[in-house]
Amino acid sequence: MSRSDVIQPRLEYKQIAPEGYEALSRLEVYTRRCGLEPSLLDVVEVRASQINGCAYCLDLHTWVLNTRMGGRACNRRNEPRPRWS
C-alpha cells in the first residue's frame, strides 16, 4: 500500500483548530520521545482510531504501522481489520 492509497481527510484540522492541532502535535512529540517502542505506539494509535471510529485515522495509522513492520503487521487495506470489544 502506498501513501497515496490512504483516505484523505475531510476537514483541515490545522486550519480549523490551530491550537488543538498544535497541542496534539506536542503530545505526539512527547510520546515518541518517552522511551516506548515506536511500533507499540503505532498499535496504540491504531486501537484509538478503532475506538473513535475514524476511518481516515485508522487507515493512516495502519499504513504507518504496516510500513514500520515491513508489511507484516496489518491486513491489506481491502481486508477487514480486527475489531476489539
Secondary structure, 3 states (H helix, E strand, C coil): CCHHHCCCCCCCHHHHCHHHHHHHHHHHHHHHHCCCCHHHHHHHHHHHHHHHCCHHHHHHHHHHHHHHCCCCCCCCCCCCCCCCC
